[in-house]
Amino acid sequence: MSFSDKLGKTLKNILPAPFTIAVLLSFLTFFLAYFISDKTTEGSYFFEILSYWEKGLWDNQLMVFAMQMMLMLVLGHSLALTETFKKLIKKATLFCNNTSKAAAIVTFSTLIVSFFNWGLGLIFGAIFARKVGEKKKKNKIKINYPLIGAAGYSGLMIWHGGISGSAPIKIAEKGHFLEEKIGVISQAETIFSTMNIFISITLIIILPVIMYLIGKRSKSTIININEEDQIIHKEITGAEKLDHSHLLAYLFGGIILTYCFYKAIILPDYISLKFITPNFINLSLLGLCIILHRKFFNFLTSINEAIKGASGILIQFPLYFGIMGIMKHAGMIEIISDLFIRISTEQTFPVFTFLSAGIVNIFVPSGGGQWAIQGPIIVESALKIGVSIPKSIMSLAYGDQITNMLQPFWALPLLGITGLKAKEILPYTLILMIIGSVIFISGLLLF
């Protein structure tokens, strides 16, 4: 049995479904709160902790956050299903003559797209990888299809350091749940900071080169994947014609994008990135999706397909918020942050944050959910040590995204689209994780 097979089997044996992990983490947090935190009432502390959990579970600000993240994933997925992106992918496959070139091109393209939107990048990479595979099968050309699949998943290594990253984008919005402690922090200080631009560009250059070199030395085979189902057209009658109206879609989508342009470019008195918030990104995605799908029928069909990928956010985020509620009201944030402070210095804190975030991501495979749980601890610790808040948040973002190459949760859509298995892409994603870790830690120490 190969190393990747053993690792895949081990992960399968020790990691249940993400929802089950969220429930187990809830039990663990409840247990720790009951025994290590100071009891604040003479009555039943058991029910008081349950009240903390309920406060977090239905926290209004966090529920808005969950909805924003769901929309970002669903609309990004929908955008990837437009004919425009399908045509771009089809043209790009013309340059994927062999395994090495295909691996490099798919990696580079997926990283670029994922930097702008993680939902779009996730599905774009999966579709790109599949189209490369379909073309090679049609022409009976040998290729290392698992390597191409891993290349299509590489965008999950850059997304949290990108424009739609959960933590950086949320703190750029007024009213976020940590505003009282850190205020509103523009993406100019996080995503577009010198450190993150350096790290992101390094990833975009180095990772495609690594995948190219792997492709040069890898074994290729003739692949066998099923053809996609053909679309069945039906007769359009009556009011259904409005659903298929190009004019109505262009009008509505055009109004949305015009307003976004006005809000971003014309309205501000000076050039600023403050307009980049979750709501702005989702509004822009909505306008783009409607225009590029060209009619509401196509848009809604894509949404029906994309919404399946958001089920995890819908049902798991409230559990993560409940965990945060217990940690916040039971005083656990202060306890854990104090432990963090004892082992950290101003120089080592970002690295420890990166490593801890990578570990937490294995059990909480969602950037938004992890931000809700770990964000308050990181912020509290950074404030006490005197470390830059933006840098600390980016450290968490880097750690969250690096172990996506190990945790297969977000790979499920890609595996479904490509027909690959997790153990097939794991050897290559582990290489990406190692190279990425070196780049992230070097960047954190350098800046």
N, C-alpha and C positions, 0 to 999 in steps of 0.2 A: 504493500500500500504506500503510495507517494505521500510526501509531507503535506501537500494541499488536501489530499483525501483525509488524512488523519486530523488535520486542523478543522476541516469542514465537519467531520464526524463529531469532534470534540465540542465545537460550538453548538452543533445541533443537540448534543446530549445535555449541555449545561445551560443553554439559553432557550427558555420556552417562548411562546408568542409574546410580542411587545406589550400587549394588553396585560397579560399575566405578570410580566416583569413589573409593570406599573402598579399592579395590585400588591405584589410582594414588597415593592419599595414603600408603598403606603403603610403596610403592616410594620416594616422595619422602622420607618420614621415615627410611627405611633409608639412603638416599643421604646425607642431611644428617648422620645419626648417624655414618656411616663417615668423613666428611671433616671435620666441625667439632668432634666431641667428642673428649675425651682417651682414647686407647686404654689399657685397663687390663690387658691381658695381652700376653705376647710371642708367643703362638700366633696362630691365625687369628681376627682380629677379626670377620670376616665371619660365622662361625658363632656367635660370642659375641652379636652383635646378633640373630641368629636366635633364640638362647636367650632374649634379653630379650623378643622378640616373642611367643614361646611362653608365657612367664610371664604376660604381659598377656592373651594370648588366652584362657587358661583360669583367670584369676584368680577365686578362689571368691567373693569379695565382689562383684566386678563381674558375675559370672554371676547371682548372686542379684538384683542390680539390674536386669539385663536381663529376668529372669523377672517381676519386680515391674512393670516398665513394660509388658510384654506383657499381663499380666493387667489392668492399669489401662485399656489401650486396648480389649481384647476385652470385658471386663465393662461398660465404659462404652457400647460399641457395642451390646451385648446389651440394656442398660437402655433405650436409645433405641428399640429394636424392640418394647418391651412395648406392650400395648393401652392402658395408662394414658397413656403419652406420645403415642401416636397420637391418642387422644381429645383430649388437651390441644392438640395441634397443629391438629386439625380445628376445635376451638372458636376457636382464635386466628385461623384463616384468615377467620372471619366479619368480623373488623375490618379485614382487608386489602382495602379497597374499591378501591384504585387503586395505581399503581406507587409513589408517594411514601409512602403509609401502609404499604404492604407492606414496602418497603425499610427503613423505620424500625423497624417492629415485629419483623421477622425479625432485623435487626441487634441490637436491644436484647435480645431473647429469647436469641439465640445467645451473646451476650457474657455474660449472666447464667449460663446453663447451663454454658458453657465455663470460667467462673471456678471452678466446683465440680468439674468433671471434664472433661478435654480430649477423651477418647474419646467421652463422651456428647455433648458440645457439637459435635464434628465431625459426627457422624451426625445429631443432632437438627437442626442447621442445614440439612443437605442434604435431609432428609426434609421439613422445614418449607418450604423453597424449592420443592421438587417439588409439594407439596400445594397451594401457592398457584398454581403454574403449571397444575396439573390443574383446579383450580376455575375459573380464568379461561378455560381452553380449553373446558370444559363449558358455561360461560355465554357463550362467544364474546366475551369482553372483552379489549381490547388491553392489553398490559402489557410492560414492559421486563424480560424474563425473565433475561437475563444480569446485570442489576443485582441482582435478587433472589437469584440464585446467589452473587454476590459477597457479599451480605449474609449468606447462610448460611455463608460461609467466614470471616467476620470474627472468629469466636471464637478462631481461631489467633493473634490479636493480643493476647490477654489470658491465654491458658492457662498460660504459664510463670510468670506473676505470680499465678496462682490456687492453690487448695488442692492440686491434683494436679501442680503444676509439678515437673519432674524434679529440678532442683538444690535448691530450697528444701526439698522434702519428704525428699530423701535425707539431707541434713545434719541433719535433725531426728531421725534414727534412730541408735541406738547401733550401733557397729561399721562405720560407713560408711568408705570407703577413705581419707578425709582426716581422720579423727577425731584422729589423733596430732598434726596440725598446728593444727586449729581447734576440736576438741572437738565436742560436740553442740549445735546451734543451733536453738532452738525456732522455730516459725512465727510466734510473737509478735514476733520480731525481723526477720522477712523478709516473709512474706505479709501479716501483720496489723500491720506497722509503719505509722507515720503516713504515711511517704512512699508506700508501695505502695497504701494505702487511698486516698490523695489521687489518685494516678495512675489507679488502677482506676476510681474513681468518675467522674473526668474523661473517661476513655475511654467509659464506659457512657452518659454524657450527650452528649458531643460527637459521637461517631461516628454514632449514629442520626439526629441532627440533620443532619449532613453528607449522609448517604444520603437523607434526606427531601428536602433541597434539590436534590440531583442528580436524584432521581426526578421532581421538579416540572418540571425542564427537559429531561428525557430523552424520546426518541422511543419510543413503545410500538407493538407489533404483535401480531397474533393469533399465538399460538404453536402449535407442533405437536409434542406429545410422546405417546409410546405409553402406553396404559393398563397398569397393573401386572397381572401374572399372577394368576389366581384360585387360591386354596388348594384343593387336592383333599383331601377327607376320606376316610379309609379305615376299615374295620371294625376295632375293637379287641377282641382276644381274649386269653385266658390271662393270663400274667404281664405282658403289655403294659399291663394295667389299672393296675399300680403306676406305670408311667411317666406315666400320665394322671391319677393321683390328686391331687386338690386338697388333701385332708387331709394327705397325706405332704409335699407341697411347703410348705404353710403351717406345718406342724410343724417341719420342718428349717430353713426360712428364718426362722421366728419365733425359734427357739433361737439362731441366729446373731445376729440383730439385738438380742435381749435381752442377750446377752453383750456386744455392742458398746456398748449403753447402759450396762450395768454398768461396763464398763472406762472409759468416757468420763466418766460423771456420778457414779456412786456410789462407785467405788473410790478416786479421788483425794481427798486430805484438803482440797484447796483447788482453786479454779477455775484450770485450766491448759490450755495447748494442746499439751502434750508428748505427749498420746495420739495426735495426728495424725501418723501415720507411713505409709509405703507399705503395710505389712501391714494396718494398721487400715482404711485406705481400701478396699483390695481385699476385706477381709473384709466390710465394710459393703456394698460393691457386690454381692458374692456373695449376701448375704442378701436385699437389695432385688430383685435380678434374679429369684431363685427365687420370691419371694412375688408379684411383679408379673406374672411369666409364668404363675403359678398351677399349673403342672404341669411336671415335669422334661422332658417331651417338647418343649414349647414352648421351654424354656430351652436345651436341647441343640441344637434347630434353629437358634436365634439364634446360638449359639456357633459352629456350623458355618459360618454366614454371616460372622460377625465375625472369625473366626480368619484369614481371608484378608488382612485389613488389617495383621496383626501379622507377616507374613512378612519384611518389611524389618527389623524389630527383631531377629528370630530370627537372621538370617544376617549382618546388617551389624554389630550390636553387638560380636561377638567381634573383628571386624577393627579397630574403633575401640579396643577394649581392647588389642589388640596394638600399635597405634600408641602408646597411652599407656605400655605396657610398655617400648618402645624409648626413648621420651622420658624416662621416669623413671630407668631404669637406666643410660642412656648420658649422663646429666647435661644433657640438652637443656632440661629444665624451667628449670634455673638460668640457662642461657645466654639463653634467650628472655625469661625474666622480667627479667634484667638489661637487655636491650635495651628492654623495656617501661618500665623505671624511668627510663632516660635521657631518654625523651621525655615523661614524665609528672610532674605535681605532685600533691599531695594533692587539689587542686580538679579538675584535668583528668582524673585517672585513671579515675573512673567513666564519663566521656564516651568516652574512648578505649576502654575496655572494651566499652561499648555498641556503638561503631562496629565494632570488631574482631569482636565476636560476631556482628554482622549479616553481615559478610563470610564468616566461617567457616560460618555456617548455610547459605549458598548451596551449599557443598560438602559439608557434613555436615548434611543436613536432618532432624536428630533432636535434640531437646533433651537426651535422655539420653546419646546418643553424643557430642554436643558437650561436655557436662559432663565426660565421661570424658577427653576430649582437652584441652580448654581450661581446665577447672576447676583442675587443679594449678598451671598457669601463673598464673592470676588470683590464686589464694590466695597463692602464693609472692611475687608482686609486691606484693600488698596488705600482706602482713606486713612486707616490707622498707620500703615507703613509709610505712606507719602509717595506712592507710586502713581504714575500717570493713569488716570481712569480710562482714557481712550486706548492706551496701549494694553492695559489689563483686559479690557473687553475684547480687543483683537486677539489677545493670547488665548482667551476662552474660545473665540471663533475658530482659530487655527486648530486647537485641540479637538474641537467638536468635529471638524471636517476631515481630519487626518484619519481617524479610525472608521470612517465610512468605508475605507478600502478593506476593512476587516469585518465590520458589521454589515450583513447582507440585507438589512431591512429595506433600504431605499433602492437596492438593486432589483427588487421584485418586479417593478414595471419593465425594466430592461430585460430581465430573464424571460418574462412573458412574451415580449415583443420579438426577441432574438431566438427564443427556443433553446437557449443555453442553460446550463446548470451552474449553481454558485461555485461548486468545486472546480469547474473548468476555468473560470476567470480569476479565481482566488490567487493562484501563483503569481499572476501578473499584477494584480491590484496590491499584493503584499510588497512587491518591488517598488511600486509607486508610493506606497506608504513610507517605506524606508527612506527613499530619496526625498520625499516631501518633508519628512521629519527633520532631516538635515537642513533643508532650506529654511523651514520655519524657525527652528532653534537658532540657526545662524543669524537670521534676520532680527530675532528678538534680542540677541546678545549684541549685535552690531549697532542697533539703534537704541 
